Amino acid sequence: MANTPQSKKRARQNERRFAVNKMRRSRIRTYLRKVEEAIASGDQAAAAAALKAAQPELMRGVTKGVVHKNTASRKISRLASRVKALA
């Protein structure tokens, strides 16, 4: 358990950051799930629209430090190729 005032404050900050990051990660996963569902339905227009909405959300996660840049790029690339394959 945190003893010094500084470590107590750090623990509070960590809790807050954890909650915010968890929310951001959840939001990103929701966008990715929408793309997956659109791909599964076979509707290319809906899948392309969902991907277009998911891309900035994923990259926002990169700037906020929730997701690594290469991970986000890889996910976008793989989803884009799957959407393209629907045509």
N, C-alpha and C positions, 0 to 999 in steps of 0.2 A: 504494500500500500504506500501511496505517496506521503511523504513526511514533511518535506520543506514546502514553503509557500509556492516556490517556483514549480516544483514537481506537481503540486496540487493544481496549479493553474494549467500546466501542461496537460494533465489528465483531462481537465474540463475541455480544453481546446481540442484534444484528440477525439473526445466523444462527439463534439460538434462537427468536426471535419468528417468523422466516420459516417455520421448521419447524412451529411450533405453529399458525400461521395456515393453512399449507398443509393440515395435518391437519383443521382445522375446516372449511375450504372443501370438502375432499374429502368429509367427512361430510355436509355440507349437500347437495352434488351427488348423493350416494347416495340420500338421502331424496327429493330431487326426481325422480330417475330412477325410484324405486319408484312414485311417483304417476303419472309418464308411462306406465310399463308397465301399471299398473292401468287407466288411461284407454284405452290402446291395446287392452287385452283386452276392454273394454266392460263390465266388472263395476263397477257404480256403488258397491256396498257396499264392495268392496275399495279402490276409488279414494278414497272418502270417508274410510275408515280410514287410508289412507296419507297423505292430505292432513292429517288431524288430527294425525298423528305428525310430519309435516314442518313444520307451522306453528311450534311452539315451537323447533324446531331452527334454522329460518331466523331467528327473532327473537333467539335466543341469539347467532347470528352478528352481528346488529346491535349487541347490547350489548357484544360483544367487539371490535367495530370491523372485522370481516372483510367485512361487507356493508353498504351504505348502507341507511338505513331505508326510503327510497322504493323502492329496488330490491326489497327483501324484500316490501314491501306490494304492489307491482305483480305480483310473481311469484305471491304467495298469491292475489291477486284473480283473475288470469287462470286459474290452476289451478282455483280454486273455481268459476268460471263454466263451465269445461270439464267439471268433475265434475257440476255441476248439469244441464248439457245432456244428459248421458247418460240421465237419467230419461225 
